[in-house]
Amino acid sequence: MKLTGAQMLWECLVREGVSTVFGYPGGAILPAYDAMLEYPIRHVLSRHEQGAAHMADGYARASGKVGVAVATSGPGATNLTTGIATAMLDSSPTVFITGQVPSALLGTDAFQEVDVTGITLPITKHNALVTDVRQLARTLREAFLIARSGRPGPVLVDVCKDVQQATADFEWPETVELPGLHEPRAPRTADLARAAELLSRAERPLILAGHGVVKSGAAELLRVLAENARAIRACRRAVGENL
């Protein structure tokens, strides 16, 4: 089916399971805002783009889903940076979508033109500038995959205004393969056996568990490990007392 880039944006978000976005409109992102009314997505209007970024971060932490924030070009995009950096440092799965000046005006110091991909390069897992409407769906699909995978974090997609207004056939990529992005492999049985042996021999084992335990959903497994380790130590003490 043929869609405008603005429609593709929301179509992709719906297919990614997004139901709520946070943002503040502006000139370069207005085509997307006009198309939003056609889709079942709730928009939470912030008073400032930085607030939208923090809202998306908090939403991701509370729900476990990818948080999404939307802003316009120039100052709208740069106002997101504190929230983006927070999401990066705290491993929050977030996607930030910003409007950009028309592709023909890139590099001309056009009104509210800012190199937002360059600015956010150090504080995102990945970012992309979309200048061709035919690349929009795949770029957004990749953005959500990267934001969720491995150590979660923020991804920014900068979309030129003419891309939002252009029309093309919408093709949803069911699968995406990215170089360097692989599912973690299961540990080797020999390594697990060695770890269990060392743990059973420890006299005063100490577990230092970071936020990654929560992010990976391993809290229950960690509890079981701690309880089993305690039981093993209790058995060793009992045997020693009876000798």
C-alpha positions as CSV (number, residue, x, y, z in Angstrom):
1,M,0.0,0.0,0.0
2,K,1.1,3.6,-0.7
3,L,1.7,5.8,2.3
4,T,3.3,9.1,3.0
5,G,6.4,9.1,5.1
6,A,4.4,10.6,7.9
7,Q,1.9,7.8,7.8
8,M,4.7,5.2,7.6
9,L,6.2,6.6,10.8
10,W,3.0,5.9,12.8
11,E,2.4,2.6,11.0
12,C,5.8,1.4,12.1
13,L,5.2,2.5,15.7
14,V,1.9,0.7,15.8
15,R,3.5,-2.5,14.5
16,E,6.2,-2.2,17.1
17,G,3.4,-2.2,19.8
18,V,3.7,1.5,20.7
19,S,0.6,3.0,22.2
20,T,1.9,6.1,23.8
21,V,4.4,8.8,22.7
22,F,5.7,11.9,24.3
23,G,6.5,15.1,22.4
24,Y,6.2,18.7,21.4
25,P,5.3,19.7,17.8
26,G,7.2,22.1,15.6
27,G,7.6,23.0,11.9
28,A,9.8,20.2,10.7
29,I,7.8,17.5,12.3
30,L,4.3,18.9,11.6
31,P,3.5,16.5,8.7
32,A,4.0,13.6,11.1
33,Y,1.7,15.3,13.7
34,D,-1.0,15.8,11.0
35,A,-0.9,12.1,10.2
36,M,-0.9,10.9,13.8
37,L,-4.7,11.4,14.1
38,E,-5.2,8.4,11.8
39,Y,-3.5,6.0,14.2
40,P,-4.4,4.6,17.7
41,I,-1.6,6.3,19.5
42,R,-1.9,8.5,22.5
43,H,0.2,11.6,22.4
44,V,1.3,13.2,25.7
45,L,2.1,16.8,25.2
46,S,5.1,18.1,27.2
47,R,5.7,21.7,28.0
48,H,9.3,21.3,26.8
49,E,11.2,18.7,24.7
50,Q,13.5,17.8,27.6
51,G,10.4,16.8,29.6
52,A,9.3,14.6,26.7
53,A,12.7,12.8,26.7
54,H,12.5,12.2,30.4
55,M,8.9,11.0,30.1
56,A,10.0,8.4,27.5
57,D,12.8,7.3,29.7
58,G,10.6,6.9,32.7
59,Y,7.9,5.1,30.6
60,A,10.5,2.6,29.5
61,R,11.7,2.0,33.0
62,A,8.2,1.5,34.4
63,S,6.7,-0.5,31.6
64,G,9.7,-2.4,30.2
65,K,8.6,-1.3,26.7
66,V,10.4,1.1,24.4
67,G,9.7,4.7,25.3
68,V,9.2,7.1,22.4
69,A,9.7,10.9,22.2
70,V,9.1,13.2,19.3
71,A,10.4,16.6,18.6
72,T,11.1,19.1,15.8
73,S,14.4,20.1,14.3
74,G,16.9,22.6,15.7
75,P,16.2,23.6,19.3
76,G,13.5,21.0,19.6
77,A,16.0,18.2,18.9
78,T,18.8,19.7,21.0
79,N,16.4,20.0,23.9
80,L,16.1,16.3,24.0
81,T,19.8,15.7,24.7
82,T,19.8,15.6,28.5
83,G,17.0,13.0,28.4
84,I,18.9,11.0,25.7
85,A,22.1,11.0,27.8
86,T,20.2,9.8,30.8
87,A,18.7,7.0,28.9
88,M,22.1,6.0,27.6
89,L,23.8,6.0,31.0
90,D,20.9,4.1,32.6
91,S,20.3,1.7,29.7
92,S,16.7,2.6,29.0
93,P,15.2,1.3,25.7
94,T,14.1,4.5,24.0
95,V,13.6,5.8,20.4
96,F,13.7,9.5,19.7
97,I,12.2,10.8,16.5
98,T,13.1,14.3,15.3
99,G,12.0,16.3,12.3
100,Q,14.7,17.8,10.1
101,V,14.8,20.4,7.3
102,P,14.1,19.2,3.8
103,S,16.9,17.1,2.4
104,A,17.7,19.6,-0.3
105,L,18.5,22.2,2.4
106,L,20.8,20.0,4.4
107,G,24.2,21.7,5.0
108,T,22.9,25.2,4.0
109,D,22.3,26.6,7.5
110,A,18.6,26.5,6.9
111,F,16.1,27.8,9.5
112,Q,16.4,25.6,12.6
113,E,18.9,23.2,10.9
114,V,21.1,21.4,13.4
115,D,23.3,18.3,12.9
116,V,21.4,16.4,15.5
117,T,22.9,13.0,14.5
118,G,26.4,14.5,15.0
119,I,25.4,16.0,18.3
120,T,23.8,12.9,19.7
121,L,26.4,10.4,18.4
122,P,28.2,10.1,21.8
123,I,25.0,9.6,23.7
124,T,23.0,7.1,21.6
125,K,23.5,3.4,20.8
126,H,22.8,4.4,17.2
127,N,21.3,7.2,15.2
128,A,20.3,7.7,11.6
129,L,19.3,10.5,9.2
130,V,16.5,9.5,6.8
131,T,16.6,11.4,3.4
132,D,14.7,8.8,1.4
133,V,11.1,7.8,2.2
134,R,11.9,4.2,1.0
135,Q,14.4,3.8,3.8
136,L,12.1,5.0,6.6
137,A,10.3,1.8,7.6
138,R,13.6,-0.3,7.7
139,T,15.3,2.5,9.7
140,L,12.6,2.6,12.3
141,R,12.5,-1.2,12.5
142,E,16.2,-1.3,13.1
143,A,15.9,1.5,15.7
144,F,13.5,-0.5,17.8
145,L,15.6,-3.6,17.5
146,I,18.8,-1.9,18.5
147,A,17.0,0.0,21.4
148,R,15.8,-3.3,22.9
149,S,18.7,-5.7,22.2
150,G,21.7,-6.5,24.3
151,R,22.3,-3.6,26.8
152,P,19.2,-1.5,26.0
153,G,19.6,2.2,25.2
154,P,18.5,5.2,23.1
155,V,18.3,5.4,19.3
156,L,17.6,8.6,17.4
157,V,16.0,8.8,14.0
158,D,16.1,12.2,12.2
159,V,13.5,12.4,9.5
160,C,13.7,15.1,6.8
161,K,10.5,17.1,6.3
162,D,10.2,16.2,2.6
163,V,10.5,12.5,3.5
164,Q,7.5,12.9,5.7
165,Q,5.6,14.4,2.8
166,A,6.7,12.0,0.1
167,T,4.7,9.0,-0.9
168,A,6.0,5.4,-1.5
169,D,5.0,1.8,-1.2
170,F,5.1,0.7,2.4
171,E,7.1,-2.4,3.0
172,W,7.4,-3.7,6.6
173,P,10.6,-5.7,7.1
174,E,9.5,-8.7,9.1
175,T,13.1,-9.6,9.9
176,V,16.2,-7.4,10.2
177,E,19.8,-8.6,10.4
178,L,22.4,-6.1,11.5
179,P,26.2,-6.8,11.4
180,G,27.5,-7.1,14.9
181,L,24.1,-7.5,16.5
182,H,23.7,-11.1,17.7
183,E,21.7,-12.9,20.3
184,P,23.8,-13.8,23.3
185,R,25.0,-17.4,23.2
186,A,24.2,-19.9,26.0
187,P,27.2,-20.5,28.3
188,R,29.1,-23.7,27.9
189,T,28.3,-26.5,30.3
190,A,31.9,-26.8,31.4
191,D,32.0,-23.1,32.3
192,L,28.8,-23.5,34.3
193,A,30.2,-26.5,36.1
194,R,33.4,-24.7,37.0
195,A,31.4,-21.7,38.3
196,A,29.2,-24.0,40.5
197,E,32.3,-25.7,41.8
198,L,34.0,-22.4,42.8
199,L,30.8,-21.2,44.4
200,S,30.4,-24.3,46.5
201,R,33.9,-24.0,47.8
202,A,33.6,-20.3,48.7
203,E,33.6,-19.7,52.5
204,R,32.1,-16.3,52.4
205,P,30.6,-15.7,48.9
206,L,29.4,-12.2,48.1
207,I,27.0,-11.4,45.2
208,L,27.3,-8.0,43.7
209,A,24.2,-7.6,41.5
210,G,23.7,-4.5,39.3
211,H,20.9,-3.0,37.3
212,G,21.6,-5.5,34.5
213,V,19.9,-8.2,36.5
214,V,16.7,-6.3,36.4
215,K,17.0,-5.3,32.8
216,S,17.6,-8.9,31.7
217,G,14.7,-10.3,33.8
218,A,17.1,-12.4,35.8
219,A,16.1,-11.3,39.3
220,E,14.3,-14.6,40.1
221,L,17.2,-16.7,38.9
222,L,19.6,-14.6,41.1
223,R,17.4,-15.3,44.1
224,V,17.4,-19.0,43.4
225,L,21.2,-19.0,43.0
226,A,21.6,-17.1,46.3
227,E,19.3,-19.5,48.2
228,N,21.0,-22.6,46.7
229,A,24.4,-21.2,47.6
230,R,23.2,-20.7,51.2
231,A,21.9,-24.2,51.3
232,I,25.2,-25.6,50.1
233,R,27.1,-23.7,52.7
234,A,24.7,-24.9,55.4
235,C,25.2,-28.6,54.4
236,R,29.0,-28.2,54.4
237,R,28.9,-26.7,57.9
238,A,26.7,-29.5,59.1
239,V,29.0,-32.2,57.7
240,G,32.0,-30.5,59.2
241,E,30.4,-30.4,62.7
242,N,29.6,-34.1,62.6
243,L,33.1,-35.2,61.7
